[in-house]
């Protein structure tokens, strides 16, 4: 796989390329099982950057793809090249 620039700069000003290992910090909506309350929660994952027909993603060692367009609001503040 050839390394391609994603067009995104990480929190430290480094360019992010496919094949890089990144730490991805993202926010999501969480809620109670009964559905009575919902709140914003956050999580972090580490994985390799890739690209497919849906766009750019971070793929964990377990093989789960987190496509950036669904998880990141501000990629420059939420991604860090390791």
C-alpha angles and dihedrals in degrees: 000000000000119000112248127186110247094207090244129113117207129230090276096050095258121140113244118225132185108269094035120126111236140180108228121200114193142168128226140172115263128184149177118273090245090054094234095125138027129191139172114259132179139218142175131220134180122216150123123290116240141161132224138156091293094053137252120349145171112235118203124216087257088062098251114144119214106194109212096223090062099042110030128071096174109018094184089061098037104047130070126182110228 
